[in-house]
Amino acid sequence: MRQEIWKFTLDPKDAKEGHLGQMLFELEMPQRSEILTIHIQLGIPVVWAMVWVGLPKLKRRIELYNTGEECESMGRKYIGSVRALRNEMELVLHAFEAP
């Protein structure tokens, strides 16, 4: 079995809203995938992960919080922070993987 690096787009248009106002995303990744980083690509947050090609896929939950928003960190793994533009306003978004 081989590993590859895949990217997963976190387009705000596809987000659900969490109970604290955070953006929620469900990504399907092969089992044992390791999230490596988050960056902005062409104005959209993107997560890159090292995946095991051919393993069954699982849903992984990613949450994006704005600076200053209430945030649940209990049991969540910090992925990284990115600078993004929304409505011509610069934001810093903080990404966590939720259990």
ZIQUIRA-V410280 format. One record per backbone hydrogen bond with DSSP energy under -0.5 kcal/mol. CO is the residue of the C=O (numbers start at 1). NH is the residue of the N-H. If there is no record, write none. Layout:
CO_NH + CO_NH
//
This chain:
2_53 + 4_6 + 4_51 + 6_49 + 8_47 + 9_11 + 10_45 + 11_14 + 12_15 + 16_18 + 16_24 + 18_21 + 22_18 + 23_64 + 24_16 + 25_27 + 25_62 + 27_29 + 27_60 + 29_58 + 30_33 + 31_52 + 33_35 + 34_50 + 37_48 + 39_46 + 41_44 + 44_41 + 45_10 + 46_39 + 47_8 + 48_36 + 48_37 + 49_6 + 49_51 + 50_34 + 51_4 + 51_53 + 52_55 + 56_31 + 58_29 + 60_27 + 60_62 + 61_98 + 62_25 + 63_96 + 64_23 + 65_94 + 66_69 + 71_73 + 73_76 + 76_78 + 77_97 + 80_95 + 82_93 + 84_91 + 86_89 + 89_86 + 91_84 + 91_93 + 92_67 + 93_82 + 94_65 + 95_79 + 95_80 + 96_63 + 96_98 + 97_77 + 98_61
//
